[in-house]
Amino acid sequence: MNVYNRSSLIAFYGKHPDCKETLERWYHDVESMAWKKPNDVTRDFNKARTIKNSRAIFEINFNDYRLIAEINYQKGWVFIKFIGTHPQYDKVDAITVDMFKRKKK
């Protein structure tokens, strides 16, 4: 899988260094996958949950943080849509959130 917006992971663990190792491992693990359907995600990440909108929710650092990704199974793309603390995650709609969406000028 090709993980887009890796810079968002780097920026996040720059502010939360306790999750750097976990996020780097997540990134490299996902890059080595070839998911074709949602069940592939939960097979490889047994704590992950797949939801509507071709999205998956991943626990980071034993659930201290949450990462939401949108997955294009046909093209092999993974787009990070949200990463934050568990309390921040509780305030977003996992199906629609896109905290990295570019704002129009």
Backbone as JSON Lines, residues from 0, in Angstrom:
{"i":0,"aa":"M","n":[0.86,-1.17,0.0],"ca":[0.0,0.0,0.0],"c":[0.9,1.24,0.0]}
{"i":1,"aa":"N","n":[0.43,2.28,-0.64],"ca":[1.14,3.55,-0.64],"c":[0.47,4.47,0.36]}
{"i":2,"aa":"V","n":[1.19,4.87,1.39],"ca":[0.64,5.76,2.41],"c":[0.95,7.2,2.01]}
{"i":3,"aa":"Y","n":[-0.11,7.97,1.82],"ca":[0.05,9.37,1.48],"c":[0.04,10.22,2.75]}
{"i":4,"aa":"N","n":[0.54,11.38,2.65],"ca":[0.68,12.38,3.71],"c":[1.42,11.85,4.95]}
{"i":5,"aa":"R","n":[2.54,11.17,4.7],"ca":[3.39,10.71,5.8],"c":[3.84,11.88,6.67]}
{"i":6,"aa":"S","n":[3.95,13.04,6.06],"ca":[4.39,14.23,6.81],"c":[3.46,14.51,7.99]}
{"i":7,"aa":"S","n":[2.19,14.12,7.88],"ca":[1.27,14.33,9.01],"c":[1.65,13.45,10.19]}
{"i":8,"aa":"L","n":[2.17,12.25,9.92],"ca":[2.65,11.39,11.01],"c":[3.87,12.02,11.69]}
{"i":9,"aa":"I","n":[4.79,12.51,10.87],"ca":[6.02,13.12,11.4],"c":[5.69,14.34,12.23]}
{"i":10,"aa":"A","n":[4.79,15.17,11.73],"ca":[4.38,16.36,12.49],"c":[3.73,15.97,13.81]}
{"i":11,"aa":"F","n":[2.91,14.92,13.77],"ca":[2.21,14.5,14.99],"c":[3.19,13.97,16.03]}
{"i":12,"aa":"Y","n":[4.1,13.09,15.63],"ca":[5.02,12.57,16.64],"c":[6.09,13.58,17.01]}
{"i":13,"aa":"G","n":[6.21,14.65,16.25],"ca":[7.06,15.77,16.68],"c":[6.49,16.43,17.93]}
{"i":14,"aa":"K","n":[5.15,16.44,18.03],"ca":[4.46,17.01,19.19],"c":[4.2,15.96,20.27]}
{"i":15,"aa":"H","n":[4.18,14.69,19.86],"ca":[3.9,13.58,20.78],"c":[4.98,12.51,20.59]}
{"i":16,"aa":"P","n":[6.19,12.77,21.08],"ca":[7.31,11.85,20.81],"c":[7.13,10.43,21.35]}
{"i":17,"aa":"D","n":[6.22,10.26,22.29],"ca":[6.0,8.92,22.84],"c":[5.41,7.95,21.83]}
{"i":18,"aa":"C","n":[4.89,8.45,20.72],"ca":[4.3,7.55,19.72],"c":[5.12,7.45,18.44]}
{"i":19,"aa":"K","n":[6.31,8.03,18.42],"ca":[7.13,8.01,17.21],"c":[7.41,6.58,16.74]}
{"i":20,"aa":"E","n":[7.88,5.74,17.61],"ca":[8.22,4.37,17.23],"c":[6.99,3.61,16.71]}
{"i":21,"aa":"T","n":[5.87,3.78,17.38],"ca":[4.64,3.09,16.98],"c":[4.16,3.58,15.61]}
{"i":22,"aa":"L","n":[4.18,4.88,15.39],"ca":[3.72,5.41,14.1],"c":[4.67,5.03,12.96]}
{"i":23,"aa":"E","n":[5.96,5.03,13.22],"ca":[6.91,4.6,12.19],"c":[6.7,3.12,11.86]}
{"i":24,"aa":"R","n":[6.47,2.3,12.86],"ca":[6.2,0.88,12.64],"c":[4.9,0.7,11.86]}
{"i":25,"aa":"W","n":[3.86,1.46,12.24],"ca":[2.58,1.4,11.53],"c":[2.8,1.74,10.05]}
{"i":26,"aa":"Y","n":[3.52,2.83,9.79],"ca":[3.77,3.27,8.42],"c":[4.48,2.17,7.61]}
{"i":27,"aa":"H","n":[5.55,1.64,8.14],"ca":[6.31,0.62,7.41],"c":[5.51,-0.68,7.25]}
{"i":28,"aa":"D","n":[4.74,-1.04,8.26],"ca":[3.89,-2.23,8.14],"c":[2.85,-2.05,7.04]}
{"i":29,"aa":"V","n":[2.18,-0.9,7.04],"ca":[1.14,-0.65,6.03],"c":[1.75,-0.6,4.63]}
{"i":30,"aa":"E","n":[2.9,0.01,4.49],"ca":[3.57,0.07,3.19],"c":[3.86,-1.32,2.63]}
{"i":31,"aa":"S","n":[4.03,-2.3,3.5],"ca":[4.36,-3.66,3.03],"c":[3.12,-4.5,2.72]}
{"i":32,"aa":"M","n":[1.93,-3.96,2.95],"ca":[0.68,-4.7,2.73],"c":[0.16,-4.55,1.31]}
{"i":33,"aa":"A","n":[-0.77,-5.41,0.95],"ca":[-1.46,-5.35,-0.34],"c":[-2.93,-5.66,-0.09]}
{"i":34,"aa":"W","n":[-3.61,-4.76,0.61],"ca":[-5.0,-4.99,0.98],"c":[-5.91,-4.89,-0.24]}
{"i":35,"aa":"K","n":[-6.84,-5.81,-0.33],"ca":[-7.82,-5.82,-1.42],"c":[-9.24,-5.62,-0.91]}
{"i":36,"aa":"K","n":[-9.43,-5.78,0.41],"ca":[-10.77,-5.64,1.0],"c":[-10.62,-5.32,2.49]}
{"i":37,"aa":"P","n":[-11.68,-4.8,3.12],"ca":[-11.6,-4.43,4.53],"c":[-11.15,-5.55,5.46]}
{"i":38,"aa":"N","n":[-11.55,-6.78,5.18],"ca":[-11.14,-7.88,6.05],"c":[-9.62,-8.07,6.09]}
{"i":39,"aa":"D","n":[-8.94,-7.66,5.01],"ca":[-7.48,-7.76,4.99],"c":[-6.86,-6.85,6.06]}
{"i":40,"aa":"V","n":[-7.47,-5.68,6.25],"ca":[-6.97,-4.73,7.25],"c":[-7.08,-5.33,8.65]}
{"i":41,"aa":"T","n":[-8.25,-5.84,8.97],"ca":[-8.45,-6.39,10.31],"c":[-7.7,-7.7,10.52]}
{"i":42,"aa":"R","n":[-7.39,-8.4,9.44],"ca":[-6.54,-9.59,9.55],"c":[-5.12,-9.19,9.96]}
{"i":43,"aa":"D","n":[-4.61,-8.13,9.36],"ca":[-3.23,-7.71,9.61],"c":[-3.09,-6.84,10.86]}
{"i":44,"aa":"F","n":[-4.15,-6.12,11.22],"ca":[-4.17,-5.29,12.42],"c":[-5.41,-5.7,13.22]}
{"i":45,"aa":"N","n":[-5.25,-6.65,14.11],"ca":[-6.43,-7.22,14.77],"c":[-7.17,-6.23,15.67]}
{"i":46,"aa":"K","n":[-6.55,-5.13,16.03],"ca":[-7.25,-4.11,16.84],"c":[-7.89,-3.03,15.97]}
{"i":47,"aa":"A","n":[-7.65,-3.08,14.67],"ca":[-8.24,-2.08,13.76],"c":[-9.72,-2.38,13.56]}
{"i":48,"aa":"R","n":[-10.45,-1.32,13.21],"ca":[-11.87,-1.45,12.9],"c":[-12.11,-0.82,11.55]}
{"i":49,"aa":"T","n":[-12.81,-1.5,10.67],"ca":[-13.18,-0.89,9.4],"c":[-14.59,-0.34,9.53]}
{"i":50,"aa":"I","n":[-14.8,0.81,8.89],"ca":[-16.09,1.5,8.97],"c":[-16.5,1.94,7.56]}
{"i":51,"aa":"K","n":[-17.62,2.64,7.47],"ca":[-18.1,3.15,6.19],"c":[-17.07,4.08,5.56]}
{"i":52,"aa":"N","n":[-17.3,4.38,4.29],"ca":[-16.47,5.32,3.55],"c":[-15.06,4.79,3.31]}
{"i":53,"aa":"S","n":[-14.92,3.47,3.27],"ca":[-13.63,2.81,3.04],"c":[-12.58,3.26,4.05]}
{"i":54,"aa":"R","n":[-12.99,3.4,5.28],"ca":[-12.08,3.88,6.32],"c":[-11.79,2.8,7.35]}
{"i":55,"aa":"A","n":[-10.65,3.0,8.0],"ca":[-10.24,2.11,9.09],"c":[-9.72,2.95,10.23]}
{"i":56,"aa":"I","n":[-9.97,2.48,11.44],"ca":[-9.52,3.16,12.65],"c":[-8.47,2.26,13.3]}
{"i":57,"aa":"F","n":[-7.31,2.86,13.59],"ca":[-6.19,2.13,14.18],"c":[-5.88,2.69,15.57]}
{"i":58,"aa":"E","n":[-5.63,1.8,16.51],"ca":[-5.19,2.19,17.84],"c":[-3.68,2.39,17.79]}
{"i":59,"aa":"I","n":[-3.22,3.49,18.35],"ca":[-1.79,3.81,18.38],"c":[-1.37,3.94,19.84]}
{"i":60,"aa":"N","n":[-0.25,3.33,20.18],"ca":[0.26,3.35,21.57],"c":[-0.77,2.82,22.56]}
{"i":61,"aa":"F","n":[-1.23,1.64,22.31],"ca":[-2.19,0.99,23.21],"c":[-3.42,1.85,23.44]}
{"i":62,"aa":"N","n":[-3.88,2.5,22.36],"ca":[-5.12,3.28,22.36],"c":[-4.98,4.66,23.0]}
{"i":63,"aa":"D","n":[-3.75,5.14,23.24],"ca":[-3.58,6.52,23.68],"c":[-3.96,7.48,22.56]}
{"i":64,"aa":"Y","n":[-3.74,7.02,21.33],"ca":[-4.0,7.82,20.14],"c":[-4.82,6.99,19.16]}
{"i":65,"aa":"R","n":[-5.49,7.69,18.24],"ca":[-6.25,7.01,17.19],"c":[-5.84,7.6,15.84]}
{"i":66,"aa":"L","n":[-5.8,6.73,14.85],"ca":[-5.5,7.14,13.48],"c":[-6.62,6.63,12.6]}
{"i":67,"aa":"I","n":[-7.17,7.52,11.78],"ca":[-8.21,7.15,10.84],"c":[-7.63,7.28,9.44]}
{"i":68,"aa":"A","n":[-7.76,6.24,8.65],"ca":[-7.26,6.25,7.28],"c":[-8.37,5.87,6.32]}
{"i":69,"aa":"E","n":[-8.36,6.49,5.16],"ca":[-9.25,6.1,4.07],"c":[-8.43,5.25,3.11]}
{"i":70,"aa":"I","n":[-8.99,4.14,2.68],"ca":[-8.23,3.17,1.88],"c":[-8.89,3.0,0.51]}
{"i":71,"aa":"N","n":[-8.1,3.17,-0.53],"ca":[-8.54,2.85,-1.88],"c":[-7.94,1.5,-2.21]}
{"i":72,"aa":"Y","n":[-8.73,0.47,-2.08],"ca":[-8.25,-0.9,-2.24],"c":[-7.82,-1.19,-3.68]}
{"i":73,"aa":"Q","n":[-8.54,-0.64,-4.66],"ca":[-8.2,-0.9,-6.07],"c":[-6.85,-0.32,-6.45]}
{"i":74,"aa":"K","n":[-6.56,0.87,-5.96],"ca":[-5.31,1.56,-6.33],"c":[-4.18,1.31,-5.34]}
{"i":75,"aa":"G","n":[-4.52,0.77,-4.18],"ca":[-3.5,0.52,-3.17],"c":[-3.03,1.76,-2.45]}
{"i":76,"aa":"W","n":[-3.96,2.7,-2.23],"ca":[-3.63,3.96,-1.57],"c":[-4.23,4.01,-0.18]}
{"i":77,"aa":"V","n":[-3.48,4.6,0.74],"ca":[-3.96,4.85,2.1],"c":[-3.76,6.33,2.39]}
{"i":78,"aa":"F","n":[-4.85,7.01,2.72],"ca":[-4.81,8.43,3.03],"c":[-5.11,8.63,4.51]}
{"i":79,"aa":"I","n":[-4.21,9.24,5.24],"ca":[-4.45,9.53,6.64],"c":[-5.42,10.7,6.73]}
{"i":80,"aa":"K","n":[-6.52,10.5,7.42],"ca":[-7.55,11.53,7.55],"c":[-7.56,12.19,8.92]}
{"i":81,"aa":"F","n":[-7.07,11.47,9.92],"ca":[-7.08,12.0,11.29],"c":[-6.04,11.25,12.1]}
{"i":82,"aa":"I","n":[-5.35,11.99,12.95],"ca":[-4.56,11.37,14.0],"c":[-4.65,12.3,15.2]}
{"i":83,"aa":"G","n":[-4.93,11.72,16.35],"ca":[-5.07,12.55,17.54],"c":[-5.18,11.7,18.79]}
{"i":84,"aa":"T","n":[-5.32,12.41,19.9],"ca":[-5.47,11.74,21.18],"c":[-6.85,11.09,21.22]}
{"i":85,"aa":"H","n":[-7.02,10.2,22.15],"ca":[-8.33,9.54,22.28],"c":[-9.44,10.55,22.56]}
{"i":86,"aa":"P","n":[-9.24,11.54,23.46],"ca":[-10.3,12.55,23.66],"c":[-10.59,13.37,22.39]}
{"i":87,"aa":"Q","n":[-9.57,13.66,21.59],"ca":[-9.81,14.38,20.32],"c":[-10.61,13.51,19.37]}
{"i":88,"aa":"Y","n":[-10.29,12.25,19.32],"ca":[-11.0,11.3,18.46],"c":[-12.48,11.25,18.85]}
{"i":89,"aa":"D","n":[-12.77,11.29,20.13],"ca":[-14.15,11.22,20.6],"c":[-15.0,12.39,20.09]}
{"i":90,"aa":"K","n":[-14.36,13.47,19.63],"ca":[-15.08,14.67,19.18],"c":[-15.27,14.73,17.66]}
{"i":91,"aa":"V","n":[-14.77,13.75,16.91],"ca":[-14.87,13.81,15.45],"c":[-15.8,12.71,14.93]}
{"i":92,"aa":"D","n":[-16.25,12.91,13.71],"ca":[-17.03,11.88,13.01],"c":[-16.03,11.1,12.16]}
{"i":93,"aa":"A","n":[-15.76,9.89,12.53],"ca":[-14.73,9.08,11.87],"c":[-15.04,8.83,10.39]}
{"i":94,"aa":"I","n":[-16.29,8.9,10.01],"ca":[-16.68,8.63,8.63],"c":[-16.4,9.81,7.71]}
{"i":95,"aa":"T","n":[-16.38,11.04,8.26],"ca":[-16.23,12.23,7.41],"c":[-15.0,13.07,7.73]}
{"i":96,"aa":"V","n":[-14.37,12.88,8.85],"ca":[-13.27,13.76,9.26],"c":[-12.15,13.75,8.22]}
{"i":97,"aa":"D","n":[-11.58,14.93,7.99],"ca":[-10.41,15.08,7.12],"c":[-9.61,16.28,7.62]}
{"i":98,"aa":"M","n":[-8.83,16.05,8.65],"ca":[-8.11,17.15,9.27],"c":[-6.93,17.63,8.43]}
{"i":99,"aa":"F","n":[-6.6,16.93,7.36],"ca":[-5.47,17.31,6.52],"c":[-5.92,17.86,5.17]}
{"i":100,"aa":"K","n":[-7.21,18.11,5.03],"ca":[-7.75,18.63,3.78],"c":[-7.2,20.04,3.56]}
{"i":101,"aa":"R","n":[-6.74,20.28,2.35],"ca":[-6.21,21.6,2.02],"c":[-7.35,22.6,1.93]}
{"i":102,"aa":"K","n":[-7.13,23.74,2.53],"ca":[-8.13,24.8,2.47],"c":[-7.99,25.55,1.17]}
{"i":103,"aa":"K","n":[-9.13,25.86,0.55],"ca":[-9.13,26.64,-0.69],"c":[-8.78,28.08,-0.37]}
{"i":104,"aa":"K","n":[-8.02,28.68,-1.27],"ca":[-7.61,30.09,-1.09],"c":[-8.61,31.01,-1.73]}
